[in-house]
Amino acid sequence: MARYLTTTLPYVNADPHIGHALELIQADVLARAWRLQGEEVFFSTGTDEHGQKIFQAAEKAGQDVQAYVDHFAAEFGKLKDALALTNDGFIRTTEPRHIEAAQEMWRRCLASGDIYKKSYTGFYCVGCEAYKTEKDLTEDGHCLVHPHLTLEEIAEENYFFRFSKHADQLLTILHKEGAVLPTWRRDEAINFVKAGLEDFSISREKARLSWGIPVPDDEDQVMYVWFDALTDYISTLGWPKDSEGRFKAFWEEGHTIQLAGKDQVRFQSLMWQAMLLSAQIKNTDQIFYHGFINSGGQKMSKSLGNVINPYELVEKYGTEATRYLLVRHVHPAEDSDVTWERLDEWYLANLVNGLGNLVARVMKLAEDNLTGPVQLQKGDMDIDAAFTSALDEFRFNDAVEYVFAIIGECDAYMTAKEPYKKVKSPDDGIANEGREDISFLVRKLAIIATHLAPVMPATSETILNAVQSNLKPENLFPRLN
């Protein structure tokens, strides 16, 4: 089965942070796992580059806005190598192919009777790039998401999307088993619909905001950034022309999966799905929402100085360890608290003293006491169904726990059997028993490496090479300075 997998597109008004790395690595683990199972996968990511926040940030920096987004798009693009990502597509919303797709989406929704124009006065949050109703505000009249920002009262003529028209169809989609995970995010989306959907503005006056995709046949309006950006999920596949057939193969006939942060429920599971309904395009099959990463009990922010940059993680721990730390020690769906001190502890205990130490001990014993590489048996390179199920259900940490349970079993086996003592025995029977114990442990390393492949691909390859050559590898994880 063809699988289409996409992350959300990071908004390029700042450098990448650990939350971006989390979502990208989660997606990459899935893509690698499915490819190893023989499935055809298209994994996409990219950058969201329009809107008022970006325009104002570029102005504040004294830069041309296109040069500004080019810089940050490059910073996000470098994550592919830094995090060992295998994404097939990287879409920028300033690319001509995306602009063409966004305008076609507009035309289709207009043809369905779902776009109309009206004058509007309301309070606008620059942080959300959206108008706010009374239910979206705190008691003192601030945005719930960005309470530190002052809302702007704006009166203008915009185009609106008939969101309310699609309420019943959205509820049908949301009630499909597995359509939104975790289930409490699905409940959140359902509650949004049941509370009453209000038509939302999908354009801005060009005189007030010029940085956006032009509305077809109206030179005075540009598209609202969300209406523009959401279309990236299909523009990356070549829609609407689909000259290479990717949209047909991966979206129309494949299984489509989106990963997003928990603050995206309204946009991904409601607004985007309503747009697809209006344009008569198949809806997303599955959306998974991850939690946020906090630090020291507080939300990460530049002012607090607790923001963790993914490039800093890679510089300190390396790519493989960074992938491990985020996949195992950040909860897939709940908020997690991460500090440099905890990262150090996890790295030292589980990688340096755990996996790294086990591989070094076993392969040193094998190199010194076996006459050649251990012959792996049927099943040693098979992936267990429990591991596969954990990933298919987005339980990334449980998948890694499965592997580390095997590592724990190997440590216990080493302690109980003491093969390092047996092989020194003058009794040939006992010495042979020791060599059999070592062979058993080497086979276990092959099993560990096979299951680590989606999460720590280079580490997996190093361990398998060591098994196949019967040589102890260089230390997998150096101690921290």
N, C-alpha and C positions, 0 to 999 in steps of 0.2 A: 504494500500500500504506500502510495506517495504521501509524504507528510510535509506540510508547510508550517514553519515555526518562525515567529517573529517576536522581538522585544518591542517595547515602546521606543520612540525616538527621543533621545535626550534633547532638551532645550539648550541651545548653545549660547547661553548668557553667562557661563562660568565654566571653570575647569571640571573635568570628570571627578566624581567622588565615589566612595566605597559602595553606595547604593547602586550606581550604574554598573560597577564591576560585578556585584551580586547577580543582578538580572542577566547580564551578558554571560556569565559563567554558568548559571543555571541552564540557560538556553543551550549553551555549547555542550554541556554534559548530556542533555537529552539528544541533541543532534548526533553526537558521537556514538551514543549507545544505540540509537536506532540504525545508524549506518552499519555498526558492527553486527546487527541482526539482519543485515541484507536489505534494509528498506531504503527507498530513495527519499532524500531529504533536501528541502530548500530552506536554509536558515538565513534570515534577513535581519539587519539592524540599520541604523543610519542616524541622521540628525534632523531636528526640527528647527528651521531657521528664519521663520517670519514672525511678525507680531510686534506689539508696542514695547514690550519689555526689552527685546533685542534692539529695536530702533533707539530707545532711550539710553541703553547701555553703551551702544556705539557712539552716540552723541556725547555722553559723559566722558568716554575715553578719548574723544577727539579724533575718531577714526571714521573712515568711509564704512558704511554698514556692510557692504559686500566683503570688504577686506576683513572686517571684524568677524563675520560668520565663517569666512574661509579659514581664519586662524583657529577658531574653536572646533570647526569640523575636522581639521587636521589633528587636533589634540585627541578627539574621540576616535578618529581613524587609527591612531597609533595603538589603541588598546588591543587591536587584533593581534599584533605581535607580542605585546607585553603580557597578555593573558592567554596566549596560545588559542585564540578563537578560530573556528573553522566556518565562519559565516560565508554564505555564497553570494549574498547581496549586501550592498551598503548604499542606501538611498538618501540623497540630500533633497530637502523640499524646495531648494532653489534651482534644481536641475530642470532643464526644458522638458524631459520626459515626465517628471512629476507635475509640472505646471499644466501640461497638456491633459494629464489624467484628472487633476483637480477640477479643471474647467469642464471636462466631459461629465464628471460626477455632478457638477452644478446643473448642466443642461438636462441630465436625466431626471434629477429631482424636480427641476422646473417643469419638465414635460409631464411628470406625474401629478402636477398640481400642488406640490408641497412647498413651493417657495413663493412668497408674496412680500410686498413692500409696504412699510407703514412708518409713520413718525413715532418716536419713542423718547420718553424722558425717564432716566433711571440712574441709579448709583452704580458706578463702574469700578471694579477692582483691577488695577494694573497687574497685580501679582497673579491673579487667576485669568486675566485677560477675558473677563466676563462681567455682564451685568448681574447685579445681586437683587434678589427679592427679599422681603422682610424675613422669611424663614431661613435665609442664608446669613443672617446677621446676628451679632451678639446683642445683649441688652443695651449696650451703649452705642450701637449702630456701626460696629466694625465687622469686617469680613471674618467668618469663622476660621478660614484657612490662613489669612494674613492679617491678624488683628493689629499689627504694628503699622499698617498702611492706612492712609486717609483715603476714603472713597471719593471719587470724583462724580459730581452730578452732571450728567451729560444729556443734552437733548439733540437728537439728530434723526435723519431718515435712514433706515436700514432695511435690508432684506431679512425676512424671518423664515424659519423652517417649521413646518406643521408637525411638531414633535408629538403633540397630543393625539394626532390622528392614528398613531401606530401603537398606542398603549396595549390594546388587546393582543396584537401580534407579538409584542415584546414579552408579555407575560407568558405566552405559549412557548417562546424560545427559552425563557428563563426556567420554566418548569421541566425542561428536558434534563434527564439524568446526566450529570457530569458537565453540563454546559458552562457552569461557573463554579470554580473551586477556589478556596474552600467553601463549604456550603453556607457559612455565615455571610460571605460576600454575596452569594446569590440571594440570600434573604434581604440583604441591604438593598440590592438592586430592585427586588420585588417591592420592597417598601417605598422606594423612590417612585415607582410607577403608581402604586396604590394611593400615594399621597397626592397624585395629580400632576401630570406633566404639563409644563408650560412651554409654548413655542419659544424658540430661542433665536436670537439675532445671529445671522451668519455673514454679516458684512460690516464694514466700517467706511465712513466717508473718507475718500482719498485725501481730501483737504486736511483732515486731522491726522491720518496715518497713511503714508504712501508706501510703506514697506510691507507689501503683501501681494498675493496673486490677483491680477485684475479680474473683476467679475465680467463674465461674457456679456457683451453688448451693453455695457454701462461703464463708461470711462470715469465716472465719478465715484465708484465704489471698488474696494478691494475685499477679498474674502477674509472672514474671521479665521484666525489662525488654526482653530481646532477643526473647522470644516475642511480647510486645506490639508492639514497635517494627517488627519485620520486616513485620508485616501492613500497615504504612502504604503499601506499594507498590501495594496493591489498594484500600485504604480511600479513597485519594485519588481513585480512579476511580468511587467510589460503591458499591463492593461492600459488603455482599451484595445490597442492594435493587436497585441499578443502575437507578434510575428514569429516568436520562437516557441509558442505553445505552452509556455510555463504557467500562465494563468489558468488555462484549461486543465493542465495536468495536476497542478498543485492546489489550486483554489477550488475550481469547479468539481474536479473528480477526486481530489485528495482529502486528507483530514487536516483541517486548519486549526492551529493552536497559537494563542497569543499569551505572552507573559507581560505582566504589568504590576505596578505598585498599588498598594491598597487604596490610595487616593484617586485612582483612575476609574473606579467602578462606574460612575455616572457617564464618563466619556466613552469607555470601551464597550461596556455591556448595554448601554442605552443609546447614546447619541450615534455612535458608529453603526450599531445594528439597525437603528431606524433609517439612517442614510442608505444602508445596503437594501433594506426593504423598499425604500422609495425608488432606488435605482434598479430594482428587480435583479439584484445580485445575491448569490447564496450568502447566508449569514455565517459568521465564524462558528466553528464546531465547538470550540472549547477555549475558555479564558481562565488562566490561573493568576491569582493575585498574591504577591509576596508582601511581607511586613516591612517595617522600616528598621534601620540600624541606628541605634542611639549610642552615646558614649558617656560613661560615667553617670548614667541615670538621666541624662539630658539630651535633648534633640541636638544634632550636630549643627553648628553654625560658625561662620567666620568670626563673629564677635566674641564667642566663647573660646575660640582657638582649639576646638576639639574635632575639626573636620579631618577625616582620614582620606588621603589621596591614594588611589590604586597604584600609582607609579611609586609612591613611597613604600607601599606594601611589597611590591616586586623587588625594589632595591634592597630591602631589608631581608626578606625571606626567600626570594626567588619566585618565579612563575608557578612552579608546581605546588609549592607550599601555600602560596596565596590562594590558588584554586581550592586546595584541601581545606584551608581555614574557613573560607566563606561557605563551602558546600556542607561541611560537617558541623561547624560551630555556630552558624547563623540559622535560626529556625526558618524553615521554608515559608511559613505563612504568618507566624506571629512576629511581633517586634522583638528584636534582640539587642542586648547591650554588649558593645565591643570596646575594649580599651587596649592600648599598646601592651599593658602589663598582662592582660589575659591572653593576647595573641602570643606573647613570649612564652607563657606557660604552656599553651596548647602546642606550640611548635616544639618546645623542648621535650615535653612529656610524651607526645604521641608520634612525632616524626623522628627527632634525633634519638631519643631513648627507646622509642617504640619500633616503628617500621624500619628505620635505618639501622638500628642495632641488631634487629632480628636478621635482616638480609646479610649484614656483615658477618655475624656469627655463623649462620648456616652455610654461607658460601665459602667461608674460610675453612670450615670443617670439611666441606665437600672437596674443595681444591686440594687440601692436604691428605685426604684419606680415601677418596674415590679414584678409580683408575680412568674414569671418563665421565661425560655428561650422563645424567640420570635419564633413562628412557621413560618419557611421560606416558601415562596410561589413558585409555579412553575416558573422557569426562574431565580430565585435568584442565582442559582449555575451554570447557563449556561454561556458560554463564547461568547461574542458578535462577530459577523462576522467582524466588523471593527478592532477589536483587532487581530483576527486571520489573517486577510488580511495584516495588518501592519507587522506582523512577517514573513509571507510567502514571503513578498516582501523585507525582510531584513531592514525594517524601525523600528529598535528596539526602537529608541527614541520616535517615534510616538505611539508605543504600550504602553509605560509607560506614555506618555502624556495623553492617553485615560483614564488611571486609575486615574491620578492626576486631571483630569477634574472632575471626580466624587467626589473626595475629596473636590475640590473647591465648587462644588454644595452643598455638605453636610454642609460645613462651612457657606455658604450663607443661607441655609435652617435653620440652627441653629440660625443664627442672626435674620432672619425674623420671625420665629415661636416662639422663646424663650420658648422652652418646660420646661426649668429649672425654669421658673417663673410660668408657667401654673400649673405644678404639685403641687405647694404650695397653689393654689387658694382654698378657702373654697367652691367655686361653683363646685359641682361634675362634671358638664358638661365640664367646662373649664379644670379641673384636668384630666378628661378622654381624652380630646383632647390632652393634654400634653403627656399623656402616649402613645397615638396613634402616635404622632410625634416621640417619642423616639423609638417606634417599627419600624417606617419607617426608621429611621437612622440606627438602628441595621441591618435591612435587607440590607441597602446600604453597611454596613461594610462587610457583607457576599459577596456581589457582588465585592467589592474592593479586598477582600482576594482571591476570586476565580481567578480573573484576575492577581493578583500578584504572583500566584503560580509558573509560570515558571521563574520569575525574582528574587523573594525573597521568596523562598519556606518555610523557617522556620518562617518568619514573617506572611505569609499567614496562616500557620498552627496555630500559636499563636492566630491570630485574630478569626479564625473559632472556635477554642476551647473556646475562650471567649464568642462568640455568643452562642454556644451550651450549655455552662454552666451558662450563664448570670452572669458572674463575670468579673470585671475589671482586666486585666492582669497587670503584672509588666511593668514599663515603657519600651517601645520597643526600644527607642534610648536614651541612657544616654547623658547628656551634656558633652562637651569636657572639659578636665581639662585645 
